[in-house]
Amino acid sequence: MKNIKLIFSIFFALALFTSCEDQLNVTNPAALSAENFIFDGDSAEQALLDAYNDMQSRYVMASEPKMIQGLYSDELKHPGSFPHLNQALINNFLTDNFGLTNIFSNHYDIINTATEAIRGTEALDESQIDPERQAQLLAEAHALRAFAYFQLVKTFGGLPITERTVPFDGPEANDEPRQSQEAVYDYILSEIALAEGNIDPSNPISRFTNDAVRVLKASVFLFRGNYPGVENTLQPLIGDYSLVESYGDLWNNDLENSEAIFRVNYTSSDAGDLQTFFTPQGRREVAPTESLVNAFESGDERLNQIVNPNDPNTVYVGKYMNNQFKPYVYRYADVLLMYAEALARRNAPNASDFINEVRNRAGLGDINLTSGNVVPAISQERRIEFFAEGKRWEDVKRLGLAEQVISSKQGITFNSRQVLWPIPQDELDRNGAMSQADQNPGY
């Protein structure tokens, strides 16, 4: 769960600063405490940027969570050969599943790197960093920590909560007890409270912005069933963004567009792997299911992003044809659909306006969204709008559709244990404050 890579990455970054030679003995990083690697505003920002680098991992914002969520639900099949993905397809994870182990540990990499950045940045005084910049960097680090915990709690349930790291606190920092799911959500909201409104307003969309923190907070409220919280949090964003004219325009190289709120900025030298695993240019490890293809309404433009939908042998996800595609963390369509759902839960008469904005962009007609049809309507719209984007299983679980969706897969029998994924055995073995008794039921 812990790592020490930040020390070394910052060490090499500091070598670029000519002024640091009389402040640090950069020839011997092992002789320095971790705190000394953050000694001014620039080194504090470099520490923060390392957490964003962690987000680019294959197991965070690239292929693995998108493949595993799609396979575990009903949107992707597995024509490839990876055993850990086949376990997702048949809804039968083993506790040593390679993908889950790395998803878990790589999100904790973000947590630990952000924690190191927080600890080091908090220790700086006014002679070392401008207080406004210090507050902004700290807010951003708290947002990153909240994001990583949120990504994990949605699928694994309760987690160890830690503000200790190996570089700062020694090997015993590995040992943290598992907290309840409710405690984790409370902690996430406390981290968001430290971030919201405090992030540098000039931040690019490749980093957390104050708007992105709003979307994160609303997403947490959505998963907790706090629909008034969703509505109140998102209302200031309504109208500040707009959907791009064509759904197909979302999947090009440009980082910024009218819909983008937060994206991972892969470059030609630091490309993601979505093309590799989703298209014939690579392995085509996963592909859209017949069930997904059949779920599109007639005339839905979004079906154009499924290539060869009538040929099960060559069908694939066209969204990821560009090998430098920059995955969306948050985009405005998600804001509109979350807002529509929150309004519909209280039967607000304007709830339909926001789901229909998404539908109309896809070439579809209006529907009437009410408290009576909100679950099937929102489930359908989110399934089509976000296919292969790593949201489907979370939505299925949140909307109470897990048994229905898993049972619809040929040869699969629903078991209540499938609602949560297993805590990786590596974590149980490494963490001295956890034991087999901390494993999710049924694993």
C-alpha positions in Angstrom: 0.0 0.0 0.0 2.9 2.3 0.6 5.7 3.5 -1.7 8.9 5.6 -1.7 9.1 6.5 -5.3 8.3 10.2 -4.6 11.6 10.6 -2.9 13.5 9.5 -6.0 11.3 11.4 -8.5 11.6 14.6 -6.6 15.3 14.1 -6.2 15.8 13.9 -10.0 13.5 16.9 -10.5 15.5 18.9 -8.0 18.6 18.2 -9.9 17.2 20.6 -12.5 17.2 23.5 -10.0 20.6 25.1 -9.9 19.7 27.0 -6.8 19.2 23.9 -4.7 22.8 22.8 -4.5 23.6 25.1 -1.5 20.4 24.0 0.2 20.5 20.2 -0.2 23.2 17.6 -0.6 21.6 16.3 -3.8 24.4 13.8 -4.4 23.2 11.7 -1.5 19.4 11.6 -1.3 19.5 8.7 1.3 21.2 11.1 3.8 18.2 13.4 3.7 14.8 13.1 5.4 11.7 13.0 3.2 10.6 16.4 4.4 13.7 18.0 3.0 12.8 17.1 -0.5 10.1 19.7 -0.5 11.9 23.0 0.3 10.0 25.6 -1.6 6.9 26.2 -3.8 8.4 24.7 -7.0 9.5 21.5 -5.2 6.0 21.3 -3.5 4.3 21.5 -6.9 6.6 18.9 -8.3 5.6 16.6 -5.5 1.9 17.2 -6.3 2.5 16.6 -10.0 3.9 13.2 -9.1 0.4 12.2 -7.8 -1.0 13.2 -11.2 1.6 11.0 -12.8 0.2 8.2 -10.6 -3.3 8.9 -12.2 -1.9 8.0 -15.6 -1.3 4.4 -14.5 -2.9 1.6 -16.5 -4.7 0.7 -13.3 -6.2 4.1 -12.6 -7.4 6.1 -15.6 -6.2 3.9 -18.4 -7.4 0.5 -19.5 -7.8 -1.9 -16.6 -10.7 -0.3 -14.6 -12.6 0.3 -17.9 -12.1 -3.3 -19.0 -12.9 -4.8 -15.6 -16.0 -2.7 -15.0 -17.3 -3.4 -18.5 -16.7 -7.2 -18.2 -18.1 -7.5 -14.7 -21.3 -5.9 -15.9 -22.9 -6.3 -19.3 -21.1 -4.0 -21.8 -17.9 -5.9 -22.7 -16.9 -9.4 -23.7 -13.4 -10.9 -23.6 -12.1 -12.2 -26.9 -8.5 -11.9 -25.5 -6.5 -14.1 -23.3 -5.9 -12.5 -19.9 -7.1 -14.8 -17.0 -7.7 -11.9 -14.6 -10.1 -10.4 -17.1 -11.9 -13.7 -17.6 -12.5 -13.7 -13.8 -14.3 -10.3 -14.3 -16.3 -11.7 -17.2 -17.7 -14.6 -15.1 -18.1 -12.5 -12.0 -15.8 -14.7 -10.0 -12.8 -12.8 -8.7 -10.1 -14.7 -6.8 -8.4 -12.7 -4.1 -5.1 -12.7 -6.0 -6.6 -11.3 -9.1 -3.8 -9.4 -10.9 -5.9 -6.5 -12.1 -7.7 -5.9 -8.7 -4.4 -6.1 -6.8 -2.9 -3.4 -9.0 -6.0 -1.2 -9.1 -6.0 -1.3 -5.3 -2.3 -0.5 -4.9 -2.1 2.1 -7.7 -4.8 4.1 -6.1 -3.0 4.0 -2.8 0.0 5.2 -4.7 -2.0 8.4 -5.4 -3.0 8.6 -1.7 0.5 8.2 -0.5 2.1 10.6 -2.9 -0.6 13.2 -2.1 0.0 12.6 1.6 3.7 13.1 1.2 3.0 16.3 -0.7 0.7 17.5 2.0 3.1 16.8 4.8 6.0 18.4 3.1 4.1 21.5 1.9 2.5 22.1 5.3 5.9 22.2 6.8 7.0 25.2 4.6 7.0 28.7 6.1 6.4 32.0 4.4 10.0 32.4 3.5 9.8 29.3 1.5 6.4 29.5 -0.2 3.8 32.2 -0.8 0.9 31.3 1.6 -1.7 31.6 -1.2 0.2 29.1 -3.4 0.7 26.9 -0.4 -3.0 26.8 0.3 -3.8 26.1 -3.3 -1.4 23.2 -3.6 -2.6 21.7 -0.4 -6.2 21.9 -1.6 -5.3 20.1 -4.8 -3.5 17.4 -2.9 -6.6 16.8 -0.7 -8.8 16.6 -3.8 -6.5 13.9 -5.2 -6.6 11.9 -2.0 -10.4 12.1 -1.9 -10.6 11.0 -5.6 -8.4 7.9 -5.0 -10.4 6.8 -1.9 -13.6 7.4 -3.8 -12.6 5.2 -6.7 -11.8 2.4 -4.3 -14.7 2.5 -1.9 -17.2 2.3 -4.7 -16.1 -1.3 -5.6 -14.2 -2.6 -2.6 -16.2 -1.2 0.3 -14.5 -0.3 3.5 -10.8 0.6 3.3 -7.7 1.4 5.5 -7.6 5.1 6.0 -4.1 6.5 6.4 -2.3 9.8 6.7 1.1 8.0 7.3 3.6 7.0 4.7 6.7 4.9 4.7 9.2 7.8 4.0 7.8 9.9 6.8 6.8 7.4 9.4 8.8 4.2 8.8 7.7 0.7 8.0 4.9 0.7 10.6 3.0 3.1 8.4 1.9 0.0 6.4 -0.3 -1.1 9.3 -3.7 0.6 9.3 -7.0 -1.1 10.2 -9.9 -1.4 7.7 -12.5 1.3 8.3 -16.2 0.9 7.5 -17.6 2.0 4.1 -19.5 4.8 5.9 -16.3 6.0 7.6 -14.5 6.1 4.3 -17.2 8.2 2.7 -17.1 10.6 5.7 -13.3 10.9 5.3 -13.7 11.6 1.6 -16.1 14.4 2.2 -13.8 15.9 4.9 -11.0 15.9 2.3 -13.2 17.5 -0.3 -14.1 20.2 2.3 -10.4 21.1 2.5 -10.2 21.4 -1.3 -13.4 23.0 -2.5 -13.1 26.6 -3.5 -9.4 26.7 -2.6 -7.7 25.5 -5.8 -5.8 27.8 -8.1 -8.5 29.2 -10.5 -5.9 29.2 -13.3 -5.4 25.4 -13.2 -5.7 23.6 -16.5 -8.3 20.9 -17.0 -5.5 18.3 -16.8 -5.4 19.0 -13.0 -8.1 19.4 -10.4 -10.1 22.6 -10.7 -12.7 24.0 -8.3 -15.4 22.8 -10.8 -13.9 19.3 -10.9 -14.0 19.2 -7.1 -17.7 20.1 -7.3 -18.3 17.1 -9.6 -16.4 14.8 -7.3 -18.4 16.0 -4.3 -21.7 15.5 -6.3 -20.6 12.0 -7.3 -20.0 11.2 -3.6 -23.4 12.5 -2.7 -24.9 10.5 -5.6 -23.4 7.2 -4.3 -24.6 8.0 -0.8 -28.2 8.7 -2.0 -28.0 12.4 -0.9 -29.9 13.7 -3.9 -30.5 17.3 -2.5 -26.7 17.4 -2.1 -26.2 16.4 -5.7 -28.6 19.1 -6.9 -27.2 21.9 -4.8 -23.6 21.0 -5.6 -24.1 20.8 -9.4 -26.5 23.7 -9.9 -23.8 26.4 -10.2 -22.2 24.4 -13.1 -25.4 24.2 -15.1 -25.0 26.3 -18.2 -21.3 27.1 -17.5 -20.4 24.2 -19.9 -22.0 22.8 -23.0 -22.1 19.5 -24.8 -19.8 19.4 -27.9 -22.0 19.4 -31.0 -21.3 15.8 -32.0 -20.6 12.8 -29.8 -17.9 11.7 -32.1 -16.0 15.0 -31.4 -15.3 13.9 -27.9 -12.8 11.3 -28.9 -10.1 13.3 -30.6 -6.7 14.6 -29.5 -7.6 18.0 -28.2 -7.4 18.4 -24.5 -10.0 21.2 -24.1 -13.5 21.4 -25.4 -16.8 22.9 -24.1 -17.7 19.6 -22.4 -14.4 18.7 -20.7 -14.1 19.4 -17.0 -11.1 17.2 -16.0 -9.0 15.0 -18.3 -5.8 13.0 -18.1 -3.3 14.7 -20.4 -1.4 11.8 -22.1 1.2 13.0 -24.6 3.0 11.3 -27.5 5.8 10.4 -25.2 3.5 9.3 -22.3 0.5 7.7 -24.1 -2.2 5.7 -22.5 -3.0 2.1 -23.5 -6.7 2.3 -24.5 -6.0 1.7 -28.2 -3.9 -1.3 -27.3 -6.6 -3.1 -25.4 -9.8 -1.9 -27.1 -9.0 -1.9 -30.8 -7.6 -4.2 -33.5 -4.6 -2.0 -33.7 -3.5 -3.7 -30.5 -4.9 -6.8 -28.8 -8.6 -6.1 -28.9 -8.6 -7.7 -25.4 -12.2 -6.6 -24.9 -15.1 -5.8 -27.2 -18.7 -4.6 -26.9 -21.3 -7.2 -26.1 -24.4 -8.0 -28.2 -26.4 -6.8 -25.3 -24.8 -3.4 -25.4 -25.2 -3.1 -29.2 -28.9 -4.0 -28.9 -29.4 -1.4 -26.1 -29.0 1.5 -28.5 -32.2 3.1 -29.8 -32.7 3.5 -33.5 -30.9 6.6 -34.8 -28.6 7.0 -31.8 -25.4 8.7 -33.1 -23.4 7.1 -30.2 -23.6 3.7 -31.9 -21.1 5.1 -34.4 -18.4 4.7 -31.8 -19.0 0.9 -32.0 -17.3 -0.3 -35.1 -18.7 -3.3 -37.0 -21.6 -3.7 -34.5 -23.2 -6.5 -36.6 -20.1 -8.6 -36.7 -19.3 -10.2 -33.3 -15.9 -11.3 -34.6 -14.6 -7.8 -35.4 -16.7 -5.5 -33.3 -14.7 -3.0 -31.2 -14.9 0.3 -29.3 -14.1 3.1 -31.7 -13.8 5.7 -29.0 -10.2 4.8 -28.4 -8.8 4.6 -31.9 -6.4 7.5 -31.1 -3.4 6.2 -29.2 -2.9 9.6 -27.5 -6.5 9.9 -26.4 -6.9 11.8 -23.1 -9.4 10.0 -20.9 -12.1 12.1 -19.3 -12.3 12.0 -15.5 -15.3 14.3 -15.6 -17.3 15.8 -18.5 -20.5 17.8 -18.7 -22.7 15.0 -19.8 -22.1 13.4 -16.5 -23.1 16.6 -14.7 -26.3 16.8 -16.7 -27.3 13.2 -16.0 -26.5 13.4 -12.3 -28.5 16.6 -12.1 -31.4 15.1 -14.0 -31.4 12.1 -11.7 -31.3 14.3 -8.5 -34.3 16.4 -9.8 -36.3 13.3 -10.8 -35.9 11.8 -7.4 -38.1 14.6 -6.1 -40.2 14.6 -9.2 -39.1 18.1 -10.3 -40.9 19.0 -13.6 -37.7 20.2 -15.2 -35.7 16.9 -14.7 -36.4 15.9 -18.2 -34.7 18.9 -19.7 -31.3 17.7 -18.6 -31.5 14.1 -19.7 -33.0 15.3 -23.0 -30.1 17.6 -23.6 -27.8 14.5 -23.6 -30.3 12.5 -25.7 -30.8 15.3 -28.3 -27.1 15.6 -28.9 -27.2 11.9 -29.8 -30.0 12.5 -32.3 -32.8 11.1 -30.0 -36.1 12.5 -29.1 -37.3 13.7 -25.7 -38.5 11.5 -22.8 -40.4 12.3 -19.6 -38.2 11.6 -16.6 -40.0 11.2 -13.3 -39.5 9.6 -9.9 -41.4 6.6 -11.3 -39.0 5.8 -14.2 -35.8 7.4 -13.0 -33.9 4.1 -12.4 -34.5 2.4 -15.8 -34.2 5.7 -17.7 -31.0 6.9 -16.0 -29.5 3.4 -16.2 -30.2 3.2 -19.9 -28.9 6.7 -20.7 -25.7 6.3 -18.7 -25.1 2.9 -20.1 -25.1 4.3 -23.7 -23.4 7.7 -23.0 -20.5 6.3 -21.0 -20.0 2.8 -22.5 -16.4 1.6 -22.1 -15.5 4.6 -19.8 -15.4 2.6 -16.6 -18.7 3.6 -15.1 -21.1 0.8 -15.9 -20.6 -1.5 -12.9 -20.6 1.4 -10.4 -24.0 2.5 -11.9 -25.4 -1.0 -11.9 -24.5 -1.4 -8.2 -25.6 2.1 -7.1 -29.0 1.7 -8.9 -29.7 -1.7 -7.3 -29.5 -3.6 -10.6 -26.6 -5.9 -9.8 -28.7 -9.1 -9.5 -30.6 -8.3 -12.7 -27.5 -7.5 -14.7 -25.3 -10.4 -13.5 -28.2 -12.9 -13.9 -28.7 -11.8 -17.5 -25.3 -13.0 -18.4 -25.3 -16.5 -19.9 -24.3 -19.2 -17.4 -23.8 -16.8 -14.5 -25.7 -17.2 -11.2 -26.0 -14.1 -9.0 -24.4 -14.3 -5.5 -24.6 -11.5 -3.0 -20.8 -11.6 -2.6 -20.5 -10.3 -6.1 -21.7 -6.8 -5.1 -18.2 -6.1 -3.6 -14.9 -7.0 -5.0 -12.4 -8.8 -2.7 -9.7 -7.0 -0.8 -6.5 -8.1 -2.5 -4.7 -10.9 -0.6 -1.5 -8.9 -0.9 -3.0 -6.1 1.2 -4.2 -8.5 3.8 -0.8 -10.2 4.0 1.2 -6.9 4.1 -1.0 -4.9 6.5 -0.3 -5.9 10.1 -3.5 -4.3 11.2 -5.7 -6.4 9.0 -6.4 -10.2 8.8 -8.6 -12.6 6.9 -11.5 -11.5 9.1 -11.3 -8.2 7.2 -12.0 -9.8 3.8 -15.3 -9.0 2.2 -18.0 -11.7 2.8 -17.8 -14.8 0.6 -14.1 -14.5 -0.5 
